Every structure is written in C-alpha cells, then in structure tokens.
Amino acid sequence: MSDKVEIEARELVKSFAGIRALDHVDIAVPRGELCGVVGADGAGKTTLLRCIAGLYRADGGSVLPGRKGRNEVGFSPQGFHMYPDLTVNENIEFFGSVYGLDKKTLSERSDELLHFADLTEHRNRLAGNLSGGMQQKLTLACSVLHRPPILLLDEPTTGVDPISRREFWRLIEVLHTAGTTIMLASAYFDEVERCQHVVFLHEGRVLADGTVDHLTPGGMDLETAFRNRMSEDAILPGKVGFTR
C-alpha cells in the first residue's frame, strides 16, 4: 500500500438550512486502504461521502478528491438508484455512456462485471424485479464501470439479507485486493471491523479514528469503544449531558 493520501478532508464543514452536518472533519485515507466510517443515522456519513465525491460543495475547509476529481471516483449511493424499468444490461449500457465508454470497451467491461457480480444469468431481467441484494450488486457494478481508483460506498448492505450481505463483502474484498481505495459508510460495527482504518463519526464530528486494535484497547468490542467515545465527548467542557 502506498503512503500517498488519496482521500482527505481538512477542517471540512457542511451545513443545511443552518444545521451543521459536518463540523470541521479531518480524515486522511492512503492509497489502497479500506476505510470504514461508522455512526448512527444523522451522523453525517452520507454528507461526508457526497462531499468527497464532489456532489456537495463544502462550506469550509478542503476535501480531496472533491469536485476536481469526480472522474476518479466511483460512488455507490445508499438505496437503489438504477432505472427499474430498464434491464440489467440496459442500466449498464446507460451508465457506460455517461462515463463516455466506447462500445467495444463497454461490451468487454459489461461481461466482466456481470460475471464479477454474479448477474450474468439476470442480464435481461428488469432491474426493478431483482432482489435487494442483486440490486445492490448492480449498483456496485455500475459504479466501477469506468475503473475508478477510488470507490465510495454509502451503507451498501442496508436492508439486504445475510447471504447477499456476505456476497457483497466478497466483491468489496476483490476490489480492495486489486488496489482500489475504498471508503465505506456503515451503521454496522461488524462490517467496519473488516476495515484497515475506522472513523467514529457522531453528529458531524470525528470522535476518533485509527485501526480497530488502536480503537479497542484491552479486547473491547468496537461498539463499546464507540459508546465510550460518545460518553467522553458528551462531558467535554461546555457540554451538558448528551447532545442527542
């Protein structure tokens, strides 16, 4: 793994209607690393990934790659965002055209990704008729059609069955082994435990980040470590009790 930082946020601030979604966030992810961002709903995970992908313009601070590097990023949003009335093939063809792939390249990568996602037998099926797990795998396949060096995954396994969840993680590990830098947002502690680097995000702020071993001294489980950090944060000077 290279030490070159490929995803970075410095003093990143983003607000919506006067409510601060990200509050001076600092994160650095080296090239080739698998980074997990964990936090409850409303912690700012989606906003963080969208700022990194260049979909949101930050109100303050800096972010890499951001808007200038959008062609280098694959972004898999939370939920199903394919076209349900198009087939699996047609969705891939549409996104291939968005990325500017020529027909020959698109055909080769389509076959490759259908095999990779185990969707070859379903290529002529309407995307809206796929199972939740298959829909997520199709979303992933479309997000890496242009072979981006950076992949952002926003809670990709939410709402899928355990078998599909396991299959999806197999695909993530294949991409990571191939050298892709991956940042994954999740509310599942058992998922982020698989990551090389973990970020605790709470109410738009980074409570802690580091390896799982660093964050869980004495064999503590990751969820307990997160809750302990929340408790410490709640009693900092100027705070009274939990903020939420």
C-alpha positions, 0 to 999 in steps of 0.5 A: 500500500502506498503512503500517498493520501488519496482521500482527505478532508481538512477542517471540512464543514457542511451545513443545511438550512443552518444545521451543521452536518459536518463540523470541521472533519479531518480524515486522511485515507492512503492509497489502497486502504479500506476505510470504514466510517461508522455512526448512527443515522444523522451522523453525517456519513452520507454528507461526508461521502457526497462531499468527497465525491464532489456532489456537495460543495463544502462550506469550509475547509478542503476535501480531496478528491472533491469536485476536481476529481469526480472522474476518479471516483466511483460512488455507490449511493445508499438505496437503489438508484438504477432505472427499474424499468430498464434491464440489467444490461440496459442500466449498464449500457446507460451508465457506460455512456455517461462515463463516455465508454466506447462500445467495444470497451463497454461490451468487454467491461459489461461481461466482466462485471456481470460475471464479477457480480454474479448477474450474468444469468439476470442480464435481461431481467428488469432491474426493478424485479431483482432482489435487494441484494442483486440490486445492490450488486448492480449498483456496485457494478455500475459504479466501477464501470469506468475503473475508478481508483477510488470507490465510495460506498454509502451503507451498501448492505442496508436492508439486504439479507445475510447471504447477499450481505456476505456476497457483497463483502466478497466483491468489496474484498476483490476490489480492495485486493486489486488496489482500489481505495475504498471508503465505506459508510456503515451503521454496522460495527461488524462490517467496519471491523473488516476495515484497515482504518475506522472513523467514529463519526457522531453528529458531524464530528470525528470522535476518533479514528485509527485501526480497530486494535488502536480503537479497542484497547484491552479486547473491547468490542468496537461498539463499546469503544464507540459508546465510550467515545460518545460518553467522553465527548458528551462531558467535554467542557461546555457540554451538558449531558448528551447532545442527542 
